[in-house]
């Protein structure tokens, strides 16, 4: 089984967001970058599928700055076979441009499965996987939380409001992974050492800005700290009164 | 004249409520363009209950497109049908719900149209003929204001943000059958959650629990409080308790879970880690119940009670029941 996993380098979820002087991006000083958490499920799933098939290759592909090599090494340390960095100075706000660059790289790869995390925890774009599928004319299931693969086809489960959709699709296919699909492994020391020697190809990539212009990155409206209504069960009656009469939400 | 297409959703032949918000958002966008109309489109296997009501939320026309394969979500069939309509109709904007279906469908449509997509939009405007959208990034730790150059603008709207506005005018109706298959990706079955279960992303009231609940069985206390709201509340959870396996991931609120904007968010035994606050700070009113008076959750809460949740929550449940009794 030949599997591609598209990953992204993102700021850690505990990052305090500080807006850069340009007013359009975050100040990256002191920010710790990690492998996008949803992509970990994609890497893990690819490794399990390859292990189950007993043969194959897991290729990790990222679009991003030179520093994204580190992110690729993390996936290689988990067990992926080789990496490709589409090196670009910045990732555009327009996900279709990212999808276009990835699709060009994936097109001739002969992959049985192309996996993505369901979204990146920085831009929340929630779109690159299915866009790549459309550009390559491949079937696609997003936010997969359970997966079964047989010869030439698969069954996936995805969470919808108030239930779970059970979806069938033929291979090759593009899937985006949700939390719950598996429990990603931690890279072992042996894996980290081995990852240093695995092939990582860097391809300079020019990426168009696309049709989305960032006007501003702004802090969210401040929430005023409210009031402590009181202590213990005795405060409940007053809380309910405030919710009814002041906040008017009951 | 400009035109906006609102893509509605149905389940089991009934219009989903989030569609009222989509029409409301589409109407707001249409009003921001000058002299603009809203067409609402729903795909189904037959007539859709409740579809005629969207005229009252600002749709000038409701279009029902039927196909035997469209009873459940058919990603490729739906995308093809919408793209055909958009190309034929000369729309300036296409608006989806940022629901499980909408977030899957919108990228397919945008890619087929070769257009950028703004997902999870919380506000829209038009400046010099271009659509301006505001959407949360970094799980709401920042807001991104973007200009969508060219036409059509493709957007999905975050649930619970565009409060439906009733208008006196009724819309026209159009129905047509469409040809073609569901496509290669086929929904075989929907395993429904127990009746009446609301999704945390769509519920108007969310009652969330964290480590303070001490053990999984104690979430019963929160389920009872949620039930007291009479079918309007969902039970959410912090990442800590989801990672511990106490609650399903579908219930997780925060940066690696769902970002929610309910009318009322009640955080119980949740300390308020930065990634959790990011996921719920856009709630209209936040109530925190925690035994630690220094817990960060109190910094974003409108109302707080310091105390033992096992005493406070049952009392609150009792008071809410009185209101609804």
Interface residues (C-beta under 8 A of the other chain):
Chain A: X11 X13 X14 X15 X16 X17 X19 X26 X37 X38 X93 X94 X95 X96 X99 X121 X122 X123 X124 X125 X126 X127 X128 X129 X130 X131 X133 X134 X135 X139 X140 X141 X142 X143 X145 X155 X157 X158 X159 X160 X161 X162 X163 X164 X165 X166 X167 X168 X169 X170 X178 X179 X180 X210 X211 X212 X213 X214 X215 X216 X217 X218 X219 X220 X223 X224 X225 X226 X227 X228 X229 X230 X231 X232 X233 X235 X236 X237 X239 X240 X242 X243 X244 X247 X249 X250
Chain B: X16 X18 X72 X73 X75 X76 X79 X98 X99 X100 X101 X103 X104 X106 X107 X108 X110 X111 X112 X114 X115 X116 X117 X118 X119 X120 X132 X135 X136 X137 X138 X139 X140 X141 X142 X143 X144 X145 X146 X147 X148 X149 X150 X183 X184 X185 X186 X187 X188 X189 X190 X191 X192 X193 X197 X198 X199 X201 X202 X242 X248 X249 X250 X252 X255 X256 X257 X259 X263 X264 X273 X274 X275 X281 X282 X284 X285 X286 X287 X293 X298 X299 X300 X301 X302 X303 X304 X305 X306 X307 X308 X311 X312 X314 X315 X316 X319 X320 X323
